[in-house]
Amino acid sequence: MKDIYLNVLEQLKIIPNFFVSEEYWEAMGWDVVVIKSGVNMVGDSSKILTVVDTLGDKKLPSIRVDFREYKNDIVAEDYTLLGTHPFEYSFCKPRSMPVPQHYDFCDRQYIYNPSNYIDLNKPQFKLLRKNIKVAQADAGECLIIGEPEKPEDVKIDELLAQWMCSVENRKWYDPQGFLSSVFKCQSLFLIGEKTRKTYALLVYDTNWKYINLRGCLTIPNIRGLSETARIRFFQEMYKIYGHKEINDGGDLGIKGLRFFKERLLPDYIYAIYSSRGASNV
């Protein structure tokens, strides 16, 4: 069912949010289930699919699918609503658009085009160049995306513990889900070019529209390391996926995190709104 749900989103060009990917659902224990059959213009064979958590609570809006030939004959139910955990109903709108009535602001999503970061000599990247230079000076070597000398020796648990201590005062929607995604999703290492030492772990997954950067776990006491890791990640993603955009998630209402993500010069920012009045299908 998961592949059908995701295929429908792609065919209808519904913009997925940060919580839409099969790998993330696997980490969270979410599933796609048939909640009821429907009778509509495509006949009795249509069924309504929805994404639920381990308790059976609905996490994303439902879609109605004709199972006789779902690839070519689809009717979406509330397809303009694309939810985000933990808000039951929500959708993405560019920040320049007016806020719909009866919807509450929840968070933002920062979208980056990786092709913008291939040439860092552009004037707008002056601060980023400086921060990368500082990070590499603190590390004593150039920092690149690559494999550690002994990947099996990288202690992800220790890296997670160090990172969690550095953000211990941060508000979390679902810390357990985040920790699960670190082990379930794809990952890249930021390493030292000479020593092959691990400086950061970048965790990500994909959907039809975006590369979702789930987390950037860095070791402590190196200035500018988080910026450096993200820029190297953007450059690596361009090598693999071309112009496919990167969704770096939200800022959780934290001014410092918002400033940090804006400083990386996103292409655009989506504001996420939730509707308390949306009806179940």
ABEGO torsion letter per residue (X at the ends): XAAAAAAAAAAAGBBBBAABBAAAAAAAGBBBBBABBBBBAAEAABBBBBBBBAAGBBABBBBBBBAABAAABBBBBGAABBBBOABABBBBBBAABBBBBGBBBABBBBBBBAAAAABAABAAAAAAAAAAAAAAAAAGBBBBBBBBABAAABBAAAAAAAAAAAAAABBBABAAAAAAAAAABBBBBBBBAAAGBBABBBBBBBBAABBBBABBBBBBGBBGAAAAAAAAAAAAAAAAAEABBBBAEBAGGBAAAAAAAAAAGBABBBBBBBBAABBBX
